[in-house]
Structure formats: structure tokens, C-alpha cells
Amino acid sequence: VLHVLPVEPRPLGYNPLGEKNLDPKWIARLGQSGKDCFDSIRRMDLDGLGASLNETMLCWEKLLPQVVRHPLIKFDLKGMLKVYQRNFPGAMFSGCGGGYLFVISKDPVPGAFKVTVRIADSRTQRNIVSIRG
């Protein structure tokens, strides 16, 4: 369900806080998107999870526009995001300025690593995360 695509590292000198639009309505929407994400994970709702990630990125773009558009970022992060959001249930960047793109899909995502979370034996109660290419 969770696929990870390497994008590009943040450029030297990048600061996403150059432009701030801290509108309380968008902040509330961002908070709700986090709740929706958590609820979707608990319900194992792929489409809900995808929608919550898409909403999260929209909120970050409105609140801090330089998260995806910045003079030092030469790669079209917004264009890349749109392509994956159009073709899969949801996508969002791992952080400001790129890094990785998380894509939600039941189908393989070309070039991505699939993340699998499984629980080890009940005596250890340890979570194990494996990443496969």
C-alpha cells in the first residue's frame, strides 16, 4: 500500500519558511487531514488514506508555499506530485523540498520501494519494517 520514491535532496540554503500564510482555516484542515489519515489506516481504507495525503499536501502548499515551490528547487516537485496524485489514490512528499514521495497504491509503483510493516512474534512485541525495491 505504501510505496516510496526517492526524489532529490533539499538544496543547500533551502528554507521553506520564506513565505507564510498561517490561516487558521487551513491549519484546521491540516489537523483534520492528520486525523483522517490515522482513521483511514485503522480502517485499512486505501482510498481514504490517499485522499488524506492529498489533502495534507494541499494544506502545506497553502500554509507554506515554498514547501514545493522555491527558487533553489530546480526540479518540478508540484508537477511530479500532480502526476502521482492523478494516477494513484494519493501521494505526498516526506518533507519540505522533496526528499521522498510517498505514494498510496494497491498496485506496484514504477521505481518505488514498497514498505511492508509486520509484527514479529508475540513474545517480542517488536514492529519490524522492511523495505523492498
N, C-alpha and C positions, 0 to 999 in steps of 0.2 A: 504494500500500500504506500509506504514512504520511500521515495527514490531521491537520491542526492546527486546533483550535477555540479561539478566544480566549475566556477565561472572565472573570475580574476581576483587577485588580491586587491585590497584597497590601495590606491596610490599614495605615495608619500605626501604628507601635508593635507590629506583629505580630512575635512571636518563637516559632518552633516548638520551642524547647528548654526550654519551661516544665515539661514532663513528659518524663522519660527512662526507658525500660525497656530498658537495654542488655544484654539477654540474649544470651549467646554463641551459643545455638542459632539465634536469629532473625538475628543478624549473619551467621552461616554461610549461612543460607538466602538472605539478601540477596546475599551474594557469589556463590552458586550461580546466582541468578536473572540476574546480570550475565553469567556465563559462558554460560548457556542463551540469553540474548538474542543474544550475539555468535555463538554456534554457529548459531542459527536464521537470522540474517542471512546468514551464509556459505552455508547450505544453501538459502536462499530459501524457508524454511518459514514461511508466513504464520501458521498455527495455533500453531506453536511460539513465534514471536515474540510473538503476542498473549498466550499463556499466561505467557511470561516477564515481560511488562509487568504483567500482573495480579498475579503473584507479587511483583514488586518493590513495588507499591503496598501489598499486604498486609503485607509486611515493614516498610515505613516506618511504616505505621499502628501496628503492634505496638511498634516501637522508639521512635518519636516520635509519640504520638497526636495532638499538636497540629499535625501536618502538614496534616491535613484538618479537624480539629475544634478550634476556638479561639474564645474569647469575642468576639474582634474580627472574626471572619469571619461575616458575616451571610448569605452565600449557602450553600446546602446542597451543599457540594462532594462529600460522601460520597454523597448521593442522585444527583447528576449522574453520578458515577463508576459507580455501580451500573447505571444505565440504559444507559450506553455499553458496559460490560462484558457486560451481558446480551444486547445486540443486535449486538455485533461481536466478532471474535476476541480483542481486547484493547484496553485503554485505561489510561493513566496521566497524571498531571499532570507538567508540565515541571519543576516545583519545588515547594517548600513553599508552601502557602497559595493555590494556584491558578495564575494566570498564563495558561497554555495547557493544553489537554487534547490529548494525542497519542492518536489512535485508529488501530488497525490494521484495515484492511478492503480487500478487493479491489473492493468496490462504493463508489460515492460516499457521503460522509457529509454530510448536510444542514448548511449553514452553515460547512463546514470549507474550509480551504485544503489542496490536495494538494501534497505535497512530492515533487519529482522530482530525483533525483541522476543526473547523466550525466557521462561522461568526455569532455573536449574532445579535440581531435586529438592523436595520439600524440606529436607533437613537443613540445607544451607540458606534457603530463602534469599538467594542472590539473584539479581537480574543480570542477564548476560545479553549484550548487544553484539550482533555480528553484522559485518558489512561485507556484502558480496558485490563483485563487479559484474 
